[in-house]
Amino acid sequence: MSINKICFICGLCVMFASACSSDMFVSNNGNMPSDERISQIRQGNTKQEVINIIGAPSSVVSLDQNTWIYMSSEIKRVAFMEPKEVSRDILTIEFSQDGKVENMQRLTKKNGKEISVSTDATKSMGHTPGFFEKFFGGVGGYSPFPISNPQNL
């Protein structure tokens, strides 16, 4: 192989590598209130007072309407590589039954846990349809007019 071909191939490799490395995106998700505003919240504040100080929560726990969550995260993505979470900040505010601040907790990425998603599949009990049943099993099963009394047919 000639020296020109080697230089050309090396030049192409450098060009492709530099093109990919400039595709870095940093996205900020959520909206965490400033530390100054969070410090203004005291035990005993009402829900309306909390909204006036730091705004509406990012999420409200669906099973417990008395727990509010404020969160933000910064995610870095480079070209086609897997995204990486750079930082995470979570504030939970728990209210008592009468709607007053009872507890506040602040979590970051350092004291959080990484949860890996399982790729295992759960087998279902029963019949496993074959090829023809999957693709042609519904043929003839459509009835545009409902049958009110099938015994009279």
KAMO-V149738 format. One record per run of one state. SS is the DSSP state (~ for helix, > for strand, _ for the rest). FROM is the first residue (numbers start at 1). TO is the last residue. If there is no record, write none. Layout:
SS,FROM,TO ; SS,FROM,TO
This chain:
_,1,2 ; ~,3,21 ; _,22,23 ; >,24,30 ; _,31,34 ; ~,35,38 ; _,39,45 ; >,46,46 ; ~,47,54 ; _,55,58 ; >,59,60 ; _,61,66 ; >,67,78 ; _,79,83 ; >,84,95 ; _,96,99 ; >,100,108 ; _,109,130 ; ~,131,136 ; _,137,149 ; ~,150,152 ; _,153,153
